[in-house]
Amino acid sequence: MFRIATYIALTLAWFGYFSPWIMPAPVALRLTGYDLIEWLSFAQTVRDGTFAVTRVDMVLPLMMIALLIAAQDLTGLKKTVRSLLIGAALINAFLILPSYPFILTAHTDPELRPQLIAGIITFVGVGLMVALSIKRPMWVERIGGIIAAGGIVFTIRAYALASPVIADLLTRSAPIGYGIILTISGFAIYFILFAARLYGRMRETRV
């Protein structure tokens, strides 16, 4: 039951990230968390330094999702389920990298280099989480709780950085889309599940 609940929370966070964060708004501005990575980098007020927003600010929630998917207890799972989880984590890590053909020159581009590094770090992190989930599942469970908390913080921060740019373009407050709500809810549910399980174990040890 706990595993199913965590999978639901992960799905909410993932679906929310790829759903509109800005809505209602003109169709061209119904931007998902993933869209904001590219869109904000081309916004004039970002390029001229009026608003300090980077690509990494927008990919951090996706990094947390990828790491959280990898931070599952893989022991006792069927090979198919295990492969699906690892594959999903790797796919999300891949999505963090700059798109082709920009990835070919990203290491020399001051704007894209941090995003490239973030993607590489995520791949390494996914590998470490998978290894730990097999060797030390209890460690991974606690790390997962920390990642979920980080996901909440980074998602709120990402929207807080993006909303002034959108508001400047719309000449009014940036409307909150359901995507941002789902993303935060997914991370929050995951953290609550982790905290409840940890509290339950602490109570058991006291008895």
Stockholm file with secondary structure:
# STOCKHOLM 1.0

chainA/1-207         MFRIATYIALTLAWFGYFSPWIMPAPVALRLTGYDLIEWLSFAQTVRDGTFAVTRVDMVLPLMMIALLIAAQDLTGLKKTVRSLLIGAALINAFLILPSYPFILTAHTDPELRPQLIAGIITFVGVGLMVALSIKRPMWVERIGGIIAAGGIVFTIRAYALASPVIADLLTRSAPIGYGIILTISGFAIYFILFAARLYGRMRETRV
#=GR chainA/1-207 SS CHHHHHHHHHHHHHHHHTSBSBCSSCGGGCCBHHHHHHHHHHCHHHHTTSSCCCHHHHHHHHHHHHHHHHSSCCTTCCHHHHHHHHHHHHHHHHHHSCCTTGGGTGGGCTTTHHHHHHHHHHHHHHHHHHHHHHHCHHHHHHHHHHHHHHHHHHHHHHHHHHHHHHHHHHTSCCCBCHHHHHHHHHHHHHHHHHHHHHHHHHHHHHC
#=GC SS_cons         CHHHHHHHHHHHHHHHHTSBSBCSSCGGGCCBHHHHHHHHHHCHHHHTTSSCCCHHHHHHHHHHHHHHHHSSCCTTCCHHHHHHHHHHHHHHHHHHSCCTTGGGTGGGCTTTHHHHHHHHHHHHHHHHHHHHHHHCHHHHHHHHHHHHHHHHHHHHHHHHHHHHHHHHHHTSCCCBCHHHHHHHHHHHHHHHHHHHHHHHHHHHHHC
//
